[in-house]
Amino acid sequence: MLSTLRRKFVVIIMALVGTVLVSVLGGSFFSTWQTQQSMIDETLARNLYSSVYEVPRMATKDDSFEKDGKQPFIPVLKVDVDQNWVVVATNDAPFSIDSTVLSEVLDEARTSESDEGSDSNLHIFWRRKLNEDGSWRIVIADATYMYYFLSSLAIKDVAITAVAMVALLIISIGLSTWVLKPVQEAWDQQRRFVADASHELKTPLAVIIANTQILLKDTTIGSESRRWIESTAEESAHMKNLVEELLELARTDESSAGTSGIMQSVDIDFSELVQSAALEFDAIAFEHGCVIEDDVAEGIHVTGDPEWLSRLAKILIDNACKYSRPDSPIGVRLSHNAKRCTLSVNNKGQTIDPEDLAHIFDRFYRTDKARSRDAHTGGFGLGLAIAKGIATSHNGTISATSTDEDGTTFTVVLPCA
């Protein structure tokens, strides 16, 4: 349970902080792109109406040059063409453009329905204006530096995000251990309390059971007193079963927590184990007016504790026998794929409400709110909790579904050996 909480904590921290980090860096990148685009638009608009022979100079407020007098940040070429789109003037003194590229841009500007366009392959933006005499002014801006700058910025942002996420993962793991430390201590104390209390109760219960058995054999005790002794014997037997189930639950908790030596880890013929459990409950199912239909694939092996996995199968089959309606089949099926095997136990009986289904594996939870015990379905609400603990301690999962059409099905998925 704590390992699941730790994983959820790390995932939530990573998702929240990662989302914020990506949003900030993405917003910064988008803002930079918009700024660069605005600079290109402003440069094109300004040069569209200036003289073709106007050349930016040093030590001026012209934004085409950097303050230190280096090459213009966005090189711009102004081209005047006549009505037949023949070039009559350009400002190619500061820089030059390949004649083929210029021809491609002019052809695109001449045939385009829009007064502006771009070529991402050449990193070029252009804009055109029709003069009063029918000639055209075309302004071409080279955005190579902008593309290079944005590419470098994107690479840096990705690198920053990757490094930050790795660092965040390490911090989150350490932080989750620190945050969940009180929970871990409380959980350990609870497990020790359940185990210790159960052990301490075994001895006085054994004495009570032994004493009641002796008293029941005494023929001098009257019928009225014998009734109280029988009641005591019955309740002490229930208490003994509860203590044994609590001890089983404590052992599954210890095993799930990683305590070694609690359960064996050997190769098991799970097919044979499930078939034996189904055969054992044939008589019980018959008493309930049901029949067990098993469909068990042969040769399925798992690694684990044979006693506990047998207990898991018996809990599910016993539960199906208790709650199945008379004259209905109880399905026990075991199948597998390359890496996983699936055990499913189905019974046709009263369906479990979705509200109850969400808590069906909780300890001491019973679907009958009166928590009554009768000869057939009486229990303490620990059987399915034990089954879940066994499945979890064997690196598996257990789930339940319940519908009017298909009945109630418990499904266990375990890794194959």
C-alpha positions in Angstrom: 0.0 0.0 0.0 2.8 2.4 1.0 4.7 1.7 -2.2 1.6 2.6 -4.2 1.2 5.8 -2.2 4.8 6.6 -2.8 4.4 6.1 -6.6 1.3 8.2 -6.7 3.0 11.0 -4.7 6.0 11.0 -7.1 3.7 10.9 -10.2 1.6 13.8 -8.9 4.7 15.9 -8.1 6.2 15.2 -11.4 3.0 15.9 -13.3 2.3 19.2 -11.5 5.9 20.6 -11.5 6.5 19.2 -15.0 3.4 20.9 -16.3 4.4 24.2 -14.8 7.9 23.9 -16.1 6.8 23.0 -19.6 4.2 25.8 -19.6 6.7 28.4 -18.5 9.4 27.4 -21.0 6.8 26.9 -23.8 5.3 30.3 -23.0 8.7 31.9 -23.1 9.5 30.2 -26.4 6.2 31.3 -27.9 6.7 34.9 -26.7 10.2 34.9 -28.3 8.8 33.6 -31.5 6.1 36.2 -31.5 8.7 38.9 -30.9 10.9 37.7 -33.7 7.8 37.6 -36.0 6.8 41.1 -35.0 10.4 42.4 -35.8 10.2 40.8 -39.3 6.7 42.3 -39.9 7.9 45.8 -38.7 11.1 45.6 -40.8 9.1 44.6 -43.9 6.5 47.3 -43.4 9.2 50.0 -42.8 11.3 49.1 -45.8 8.2 48.8 -48.1 7.8 52.6 -48.1 11.4 53.7 -47.9 13.7 54.6 -50.8 15.3 51.6 -52.5 18.6 53.4 -52.3 18.4 54.2 -48.6 21.1 52.3 -46.7 21.1 52.2 -42.9 24.1 53.9 -41.3 26.1 53.4 -38.1 25.4 55.5 -35.0 21.8 56.1 -36.0 18.5 55.0 -34.4 17.8 52.7 -37.3 16.8 49.4 -35.8 18.2 47.5 -38.8 21.6 47.7 -37.2 22.8 46.6 -33.8 24.3 49.3 -31.6 27.9 48.1 -32.2 27.6 48.5 -36.0 27.6 44.8 -36.9 25.6 43.2 -39.7 21.8 44.0 -39.6 19.8 41.7 -37.4 17.4 41.1 -40.2 18.9 41.6 -43.6 16.4 43.2 -46.0 16.5 43.4 -49.8 14.3 46.0 -51.6 13.4 45.3 -55.2 11.6 47.5 -57.6 10.1 45.9 -60.7 8.1 47.4 -63.6 4.7 46.5 -64.8 6.2 43.4 -66.6 8.0 42.3 -63.4 11.4 43.2 -64.7 13.8 44.3 -62.0 14.7 48.0 -62.3 16.4 48.7 -59.0 17.6 46.8 -55.8 19.5 47.8 -52.7 22.0 44.9 -53.0 25.0 47.0 -51.9 25.2 45.8 -48.3 24.6 42.2 -49.2 23.7 39.9 -52.1 21.1 37.3 -53.0 21.4 34.4 -55.3 19.8 35.2 -58.7 17.9 31.8 -58.6 16.5 32.5 -55.2 15.5 36.0 -56.2 13.8 34.7 -59.3 11.9 32.1 -57.2 10.7 34.8 -54.7 9.7 37.2 -57.5 7.7 34.5 -59.2 5.9 33.6 -56.0 5.2 37.3 -55.3 3.9 37.8 -58.9 1.5 34.8 -58.8 0.4 35.0 -55.2 -3.1 36.2 -54.4 -1.7 37.6 -51.1 0.5 40.7 -50.7 2.9 38.7 -48.4 4.3 35.3 -48.0 7.3 33.2 -46.8 9.5 30.2 -47.7 10.4 28.1 -44.7 13.0 26.2 -46.7 14.9 29.4 -47.7 14.1 31.1 -44.4 12.7 34.1 -46.3 9.7 36.4 -45.8 8.5 38.8 -48.5 5.9 41.6 -48.9 4.8 43.5 -52.0 3.2 46.9 -52.7 1.6 48.2 -55.9 2.8 51.7 -56.9 0.7 54.3 -58.6 2.5 53.9 -61.9 1.7 50.1 -62.0 5.2 49.1 -60.9 5.8 47.0 -57.8 8.0 47.2 -54.7 9.0 43.8 -53.2 10.7 43.6 -49.8 12.5 40.4 -48.9 13.7 39.7 -45.4 16.2 37.0 -44.5 15.1 35.2 -41.3 18.0 32.7 -41.1 19.3 34.1 -37.9 15.8 34.0 -36.4 15.3 30.3 -37.3 18.8 29.5 -35.9 18.1 31.4 -32.7 14.7 29.7 -32.2 16.2 26.3 -33.0 18.9 26.8 -30.4 16.4 28.1 -27.9 14.2 25.0 -28.4 17.1 22.7 -27.9 18.1 24.5 -24.7 14.5 24.4 -23.4 14.3 20.6 -24.1 17.7 20.1 -22.4 16.6 22.2 -19.4 13.3 20.3 -19.1 15.1 16.9 -19.3 17.6 17.9 -16.6 15.0 19.5 -14.4 12.7 16.4 -14.7 15.5 14.1 -13.7 16.5 16.3 -10.8 12.8 16.6 -9.8 12.4 12.8 -10.0 15.3 12.3 -7.5 14.0 15.0 -5.2 10.4 13.6 -5.4 11.6 10.1 -4.5 13.5 11.5 -1.5 10.6 13.8 -0.5 8.1 11.0 -0.7 10.2 8.9 1.6 10.3 11.7 4.1 6.7 12.7 3.8 5.4 9.1 4.2 7.7 8.2 7.0 5.1 8.9 9.7 2.6 6.8 7.7 5.1 4.0 7.4 5.7 4.1 11.1 2.0 4.0 11.8 1.5 1.2 9.4 4.3 -0.8 10.9 2.8 -0.3 14.4 -0.6 -1.4 13.2 0.8 -4.6 11.7 2.8 -5.3 14.8 -0.2 -4.6 17.0 -2.5 -7.0 15.0 0.1 -9.7 15.0 1.0 -9.3 18.7 -2.6 -9.1 19.8 -3.6 -12.1 17.8 -0.7 -14.1 19.3 -1.6 -13.0 22.8 -5.3 -14.0 22.3 -4.5 -17.5 21.1 -3.5 -18.8 24.6 -6.5 -17.6 26.6 -8.9 -18.7 23.7 -7.3 -22.1 23.8 -8.0 -22.3 27.5 -11.6 -21.1 27.1 -12.3 -23.6 24.4 -10.7 -26.5 26.4 -12.7 -25.5 29.5 -16.0 -25.3 27.7 -15.4 -28.7 26.1 -14.7 -30.2 29.5 -17.8 -28.6 30.9 -20.0 -29.9 28.0 -18.9 -33.4 28.9 -20.1 -33.1 32.5 -23.4 -34.8 32.7 -24.3 -33.2 36.0 -24.7 -29.8 34.5 -28.3 -28.8 34.0 -29.8 -27.9 30.6 -30.1 -24.2 31.5 -26.4 -23.9 32.4 -25.4 -26.1 29.4 -27.1 -23.6 27.1 -24.8 -20.8 28.3 -21.8 -23.1 28.0 -22.7 -24.0 24.5 -23.1 -20.3 23.6 -19.7 -19.6 25.1 -18.2 -22.5 23.1 -19.7 -21.3 19.9 -18.5 -17.7 20.3 -15.0 -18.8 21.4 -14.8 -20.9 18.2 -15.8 -17.8 16.2 -13.2 -15.8 18.1 -10.6 -18.5 17.3 -11.4 -18.3 13.6 -11.1 -14.4 13.8 -7.7 -14.6 15.5 -6.5 -17.1 12.9 -7.6 -14.8 10.1 -6.0 -11.8 11.7 -2.8 -13.7 11.9 -3.0 -14.6 8.2 -3.7 -11.0 7.4 -0.7 -9.9 9.4 1.5 -12.4 7.6 0.3 -11.2 4.2 1.0 -7.6 5.3 4.5 -8.5 6.3 5.1 -10.3 3.1 3.7 -7.4 1.0 6.0 -5.0 3.0 9.0 -7.0 1.9 9.7 -9.0 5.0 11.6 -12.1 4.0 10.8 -15.6 5.3 7.1 -15.0 5.6 6.2 -16.9 2.5 8.0 -19.5 0.4 9.1 -18.9 -3.1 9.1 -22.1 -5.0 7.9 -23.3 -8.4 4.2 -24.4 -8.2 2.0 -26.3 -10.6 -0.9 -23.7 -10.3 -3.1 -25.7 -12.6 -3.0 -28.7 -10.3 -3.5 -26.5 -7.2 -6.6 -24.8 -8.6 -8.1 -28.2 -9.7 -7.5 -29.6 -6.2 -9.2 -26.6 -4.6 -12.2 -26.9 -7.0 -12.5 -30.7 -6.3 -12.4 -30.0 -2.5 -15.4 -27.7 -2.7 -17.5 -30.0 -5.0 -19.4 -31.4 -1.9 -20.0 -28.0 -0.5 -21.3 -26.7 -3.8 -23.6 -29.7 -4.0 -25.0 -29.0 -0.6 -25.9 -25.5 -1.9 -27.5 -27.0 -4.9 -24.8 -25.8 -7.3 -22.2 -27.4 -9.4 -18.6 -26.4 -10.0 -17.6 -26.1 -13.7 -13.8 -25.9 -14.0 -11.9 -25.0 -17.1 -8.3 -25.1 -16.1 -5.5 -25.0 -18.6 -2.8 -27.6 -17.9 0.8 -27.0 -17.1 0.6 -23.4 -15.7 3.4 -22.7 -13.2 3.9 -19.8 -10.9 6.5 -18.9 -8.3 5.2 -18.5 -4.8 4.0 -20.2 -1.6 1.8 -23.2 -2.4 0.0 -23.0 1.0 -1.0 -19.4 0.5 -1.9 -19.7 -3.2 -4.1 -22.7 -2.3 -5.7 -20.5 0.4 -6.3 -17.8 -2.3 -8.1 -20.2 -4.6 -10.2 -21.7 -1.7 -11.3 -18.3 -0.5 -12.6 -17.3 -3.9 -14.3 -20.7 -4.5 -15.8 -20.8 -1.0 -17.1 -17.3 -1.4 -18.7 -18.3 -4.7 -20.3 -21.3 -3.1 -21.8 -19.2 -0.3 -23.4 -16.5 -2.5 -24.4 -18.5 -5.6 -28.1 -19.1 -6.0 -29.3 -22.7 -6.1 -29.2 -24.7 -9.4 -26.6 -22.3 -10.9 -23.0 -23.1 -12.1 -19.9 -21.9 -10.4 -17.2 -21.2 -13.0 -13.5 -21.8 -12.1 -11.2 -20.9 -15.0 -7.5 -20.7 -15.3 -5.8 -19.5 -18.5 -2.4 -17.9 -19.3 -0.4 -16.1 -21.9 3.3 -15.7 -22.3 3.9 -13.9 -19.1 0.7 -13.9 -17.0 -1.9 -16.4 -15.8 -5.5 -15.5 -15.0 -7.7 -17.2 -12.4 -11.4 -16.3 -12.5 -14.1 -17.5 -10.2 -17.7 -16.7 -11.2 -21.0 -17.3 -9.5 -24.6 -16.4 -10.4 -26.2 -14.9 -7.4 -27.3 -11.5 -6.0 -25.2 -8.8 -7.7 -23.0 -6.6 -5.6 -23.8 -2.9 -5.7 -21.2 -0.6 -7.2 -20.9 1.2 -3.9 -20.1 -2.1 -2.1 -17.9 -3.4 -5.0 -15.5 -0.5 -4.5 -14.9 -1.7 -0.9 -15.2 -5.4 -1.3 -11.5 -6.0 -0.5 -11.5 -3.8 2.5 -10.9 -5.4 5.9 -14.0 -6.2 8.0 -16.2 -4.9 5.1 -19.4 -6.8 4.6 -22.1 -6.1 2.0 -24.8 -6.9 4.5 -24.9 -3.8 6.6 -26.4 -5.7 9.6 -23.1 -7.7 9.7 -25.1 -10.8 10.6 -23.5 -14.3 10.7 -25.4 -17.4 9.6 -24.4 -20.9 9.0 -23.8 -20.4 5.3 -22.4 -16.9 4.8 -21.2 -16.0 8.2 -17.8 -14.4 8.4 -15.7 -11.5 9.6 -15.2 -9.7 6.3 -11.5 -10.7 6.2 -11.5 -13.5 3.6 -11.3 -11.2 0.5 -8.8 -8.9 2.3 -6.6 -11.9 2.9 -7.0 -12.9 -0.8 -5.9 -9.5 -1.9 -2.9 -9.6 0.5 -1.9 -13.0 -1.0 -2.2 -11.8 -4.6 -0.3 -8.6 -3.8 2.5 -10.4 -2.0 2.9 -12.6 -5.1 3.2 -9.5 -7.4 -0.3 -10.0 -8.7 -3.6 -8.2 -8.8 -7.2 -9.1 -7.8 -10.4 -7.4 -9.0 -14.1 -8.0 -9.0 -17.0 -7.3 -11.3 -20.7 -7.9 -10.8 -23.6 -7.6 -13.3 -27.0 -9.1 -13.6 -26.1 -10.7 -16.9 -22.7 -12.2 -16.0 -23.0 -12.6 -12.3 -20.1 -11.9 -9.9 -16.6 -12.6 -11.0 -13.3 -12.4 -9.1 -10.2 -12.3 -11.2 -6.6 -12.9 -10.1 -3.7 -12.1 -12.4 -0.3 -13.6 -11.4 3.1 -13.6 -13.2 3.9 -17.0 -14.7 7.1 -18.8 -13.7 
